[in-house]
Amino acid sequence: MNTKTIISTILFLTYFSASGQFRKQNIETDSSEIQIIRNSVYHVYEEAYKNKDSVWFSVHFIKDTTRLNTEGWKTKENKYLGVWREYNFEGQLLYTRDYDNASCIINKDLYPYHHLVEKMKSKADSLIISTYSQEFFENFVRFNFNCSAYDEEGYVGSWTKPLKRRPTEFLFRYSVKIGETDWFPEMIGITLDSLGKYVPNSDDRWNRYGFEEVKGNKRTFNIDRDDACKIATKHGLVLSDTTEISEFLTWENFQNQTFYNGRFRYYITELTGKTEYNKGDVRKGIIYRFNVYSFNPWTGEFIEMKKMKSRKEWGKHSGHITGLIPDN
């Protein structure tokens, strides 16, 4: 399961997808591979170092390449690191963002209606705390400033993009982790209307709207990877030097428009096989098959073992990969 930060990927792709006058140049040195992108808006310089997981990323405005838009370090998996600052063409600081510590300081003089976004974010936080617990919110939930605002005409802005008009609907997405794992992005999605009222939705692209109804007083994750692996061996998992296993948190959506709309599950997956195939002369694919050991992350209880698969397919101009789906 790919757990890199999706929001960072979106930020990265934004620079490359600006329309018009697109040019790309590749340069290789003894120590790095350099890519320079020029389009109608930005001049993008990216230098990936061969012997370490480090990429220097720098963006200037194409109209005047002495004017900085943003720059900083990231990994080759496109995870942003450390402190980044973004400036507009006039050289005004828009915001300062610390990716390591999940903080973002906005220049509110340039962000109309941002007070509304902050107010609604507090309401979304409160929903998570009241549904689960303060302990869960503090230890297992992180807001990476992934939000969007809308009105009757459509999208109006986000946490880091100044709002064009007064919004009437707000979408906030949160990352969640288990224990010492990496953060799993967009595991909680909350939509609020102009009054801060929760709006149920079953059509989320990432299938992570809604909340789980957790019983009992201790509503926080309580699962250990090593213990889960030991339990999984009692249900068929064979651990050896060649066993390919992964662990991750997932959200199983009930696909209905209610407040309690799904449940978290902790998966240990065991790769059991790969099947390659061709579609004509131009498309190829691989089907990966898994034994999936499912646990309740709130209690550590083993739920079931099930057969699942994922499919990767590509061609000359396009490709896709599915998440885990039932292998019937």
PERAJO-V844807 format. One record per pair of residues at least 6 apart in sequence whose C-alpha atoms are under 8 Angstrom apart, sorted by sequence separation. I is the first residue (numbers start at 1). GAP is how many residues later the second one is. D is the distance in whole Angstrom. If there is no record, write none. Layout:
# PERAJO-V844807
i,gap,d
I,GAP,D
I,GAP,D
This chain:
# PERAJO-V844807
i,gap,d
27,6,6
28,6,6
37,6,6
38,6,6
48,6,6
49,6,6
60,6,7
61,6,6
74,6,4
75,6,7
87,6,5
88,6,7
97,6,6
98,6,6
108,6,7
149,6,6
150,6,5
157,6,4
177,6,5
192,6,5
193,6,7
233,6,7
255,6,7
278,6,4
279,6,8
295,6,6
296,6,6
313,6,5
314,6,6
26,7,7
27,7,5
36,7,7
37,7,5
48,7,4
60,7,6
61,7,7
73,7,6
74,7,5
86,7,6
87,7,5
97,7,4
129,7,7
148,7,7
149,7,6
150,7,7
156,7,5
157,7,6
176,7,6
177,7,6
191,7,6
192,7,6
202,7,7
254,7,5
255,7,8
277,7,6
278,7,6
295,7,4
296,7,7
312,7,8
313,7,5
26,8,6
27,8,6
36,8,6
37,8,7
47,8,5
48,8,7
60,8,4
61,8,6
72,8,8
73,8,6
85,8,7
86,8,6
87,8,8
96,8,6
97,8,6
129,8,6
148,8,8
149,8,5
156,8,5
175,8,6
176,8,5
190,8,7
191,8,5
201,8,6
229,8,8
253,8,6
254,8,5
276,8,8
277,8,5
294,8,6
295,8,5
312,8,6
313,8,6
26,9,5
36,9,5
46,9,7
47,9,5
59,9,6
60,9,5
72,9,7
73,9,7
85,9,7
86,9,6
95,9,7
96,9,5
128,9,7
148,9,6
149,9,6
156,9,6
175,9,5
176,9,7
190,9,8
191,9,7
200,9,8
201,9,7
253,9,4
276,9,6
277,9,6
293,9,8
294,9,5
295,9,7
312,9,4
25,10,6
26,10,6
35,10,6
36,10,6
46,10,6
47,10,7
59,10,5
60,10,7
72,10,8
85,10,6
86,10,7
95,10,5
96,10,7
148,10,4
156,10,8
175,10,4
176,10,8
191,10,8
200,10,7
252,10,5
253,10,7
276,10,4
293,10,8
294,10,5
311,10,6
312,10,7
24,11,7
25,11,5
34,11,7
35,11,5
45,11,8
46,11,5
58,11,8
59,11,5
72,11,7
85,11,4
95,11,4
147,11,6
148,11,7
156,11,7
174,11,7
175,11,5
176,11,6
251,11,7
252,11,5
275,11,5
276,11,6
293,11,6
294,11,6
310,11,7
311,11,5
24,12,6
25,12,7
34,12,6
35,12,6
45,12,6
46,12,6
58,12,6
59,12,6
72,12,6
84,12,6
85,12,6
94,12,6
95,12,6
146,12,8
147,12,6
174,12,5
175,12,5
176,12,8
251,12,6
252,12,6
274,12,6
275,12,5
293,12,5
294,12,8
310,12,5
311,12,8
24,13,5
34,13,4
44,13,7
45,13,5
58,13,4
71,13,6
83,13,7
84,13,5
94,13,5
146,13,7
173,13,5
174,13,6
175,13,7
251,13,5
252,13,7
274,13,6
275,13,7
292,13,5
293,13,7
310,13,6
23,14,6
24,14,6
33,14,6
34,14,6
44,14,6
45,14,6
57,14,5
58,14,7
70,14,7
71,14,7
83,14,6
84,14,6
93,14,7
145,14,6
149,14,8
151,14,8
173,14,7
174,14,5
250,14,6
251,14,6
274,14,5
291,14,7
292,14,5
310,14,5
22,15,7
23,15,5
32,15,6
33,15,5
44,15,5
56,15,8
57,15,6
70,15,6
71,15,8
83,15,4
84,15,8
145,15,8
151,15,7
173,15,5
174,15,7
249,15,7
250,15,5
273,15,6
274,15,6
291,15,6
292,15,6
309,15,5
310,15,6
22,16,6
23,16,6
32,16,5
33,16,7
43,16,6
44,16,7
56,16,6
57,16,6
70,16,5
82,16,5
83,16,6
94,16,7
151,16,5
152,16,8
173,16,4
249,16,6
250,16,6
272,16,8
273,16,5
291,16,5
292,16,7
308,16,6
309,16,5
21,17,7
22,17,4
32,17,4
33,17,7
42,17,6
43,17,5
56,17,5
57,17,7
69,17,5
70,17,7
81,17,8
82,17,5
83,17,8
150,17,5
151,17,5
172,17,6
173,17,6
249,17,5
250,17,7
271,17,7
272,17,6
273,17,7
290,17,6
291,17,6
308,17,5
309,17,6
21,18,5
22,18,7
31,18,6
32,18,5
42,18,6
43,18,6
55,18,6
56,18,7
69,18,5
81,18,6
82,18,5
149,18,6
150,18,6
151,18,6
171,18,7
172,18,5
248,18,6
249,18,6
271,18,6
272,18,5
289,18,7
290,18,5
308,18,4
309,18,5
20,19,6
21,19,5
31,19,6
42,19,5
43,19,5
54,19,7
55,19,5
68,19,7
69,19,6
80,19,6
81,19,6
149,19,7
150,19,5
171,19,6
172,19,6
189,19,6
190,19,6
247,19,7
248,19,5
271,19,5
272,19,7
289,19,6
290,19,6
307,19,6
308,19,4
19,20,7
20,20,5
31,20,7
41,20,6
42,20,5
54,20,6
55,20,6
69,20,7
149,20,6
150,20,6
171,20,4
186,20,8
188,20,6
189,20,5
190,20,7
247,20,6
248,20,7
270,20,5
271,20,7
289,20,4
306,20,8
307,20,5
308,20,8
16,21,7
18,21,6
19,21,6
41,21,5
54,21,5
55,21,6
68,21,8
149,21,5
170,21,6
171,21,7
187,21,6
188,21,6
189,21,7
247,21,5
269,21,6
270,21,5
288,21,5
289,21,7
307,21,8
18,22,7
40,22,7
41,22,7
43,22,7
53,22,5
54,22,6
67,22,7
148,22,6
149,22,6
169,22,7
170,22,5
186,22,7
188,22,7
246,22,6
247,22,6
269,22,6
270,22,6
287,22,7
288,22,5
16,23,8
18,23,7
39,23,7
53,23,6
68,23,7
147,23,7
148,23,5
169,23,6
170,23,6
188,23,8
245,23,7
246,23,5
269,23,4
287,23,6
288,23,6
18,24,8
38,24,7
67,24,7
147,24,5
148,24,7
169,24,5
170,24,8
245,24,5
246,24,7
268,24,6
269,24,6
287,24,5
147,25,4
168,25,6
169,25,6
245,25,5
267,25,6
268,25,5
286,25,6
287,25,6
146,26,6
147,26,6
168,26,4
244,26,6
245,26,6
267,26,6
268,26,7
285,26,7
286,26,5
15,27,7
145,27,8
146,27,6
167,27,7
243,27,7
244,27,6
267,27,5
285,27,5
286,27,6
48,28,7
61,28,7
145,28,8
146,28,7
243,28,8
266,28,6
267,28,6
285,28,4
15,29,7
265,29,6
266,29,5
284,29,6
285,29,6
143,30,7
144,30,7
265,30,6
266,30,6
283,30,7
284,30,6
143,31,5
144,31,7
265,31,5
266,31,6
283,31,6
284,31,6
117,32,8
142,32,6
143,32,6
264,32,7
265,32,6
283,32,4
141,33,7
142,33,5
237,33,7
264,33,7
282,33,6
283,33,7
141,34,6
142,34,6
282,34,6
141,35,5
140,36,5
141,36,7
140,37,5
140,38,7
289,38,8
140,39,8
229,39,8
102,40,7
102,41,7
103,41,8
104,41,8
102,42,6
117,42,7
178,43,7
208,43,6
179,44,8
207,44,7
208,44,8
209,44,8
114,45,8
178,45,8
179,45,7
207,45,8
208,45,7
207,46,6
213,47,6
114,48,8
124,48,7
210,48,7
211,48,6
212,48,5
114,49,7
210,49,5
211,49,5
212,49,6
111,50,8
112,50,7
113,50,7
120,50,7
210,50,6
211,50,6
212,50,5
213,50,8
111,51,5
112,51,6
121,51,7
210,51,5
211,51,6
212,51,5
110,52,7
111,52,7
112,52,8
113,52,8
203,52,8
209,52,7
210,52,6
211,52,7
212,52,7
113,53,6
117,53,8
202,53,5
106,54,7
113,54,8
202,54,5
201,55,7
202,55,5
201,56,5
200,57,5
201,57,7
200,58,6
200,59,6
202,59,8
232,61,6
187,63,8
184,64,8
187,64,7
95,65,7
184,65,7
12,66,8
94,66,8
124,66,7
228,67,8
124,68,8
9,69,6
8,70,7
9,70,8
232,70,8
235,70,7
8,71,6
178,71,7
231,71,7
8,72,6
120,72,7
177,72,7
228,72,7
4,73,7
5,73,8
123,73,7
4,74,7
5,74,6
223,74,5
228,74,8
4,75,6
222,75,6
223,75,7
120,76,6
221,76,5
222,76,5
223,76,7
224,76,7
221,77,4
222,77,5
223,77,5
220,78,6
221,78,7
222,78,6
219,79,7
131,80,8
140,81,8
131,82,8
132,82,7
136,83,7
136,84,5
214,84,8
133,85,8
135,85,7
136,85,7
133,86,6
132,87,5
133,87,7
132,88,7
178,119,8
7,139,7
3,179,7
5,179,8
6,179,7
3,180,7
4,180,8
5,180,6
3,181,6
4,181,8
3,182,7
1,245,7
1,246,8
1,247,7
1,322,8
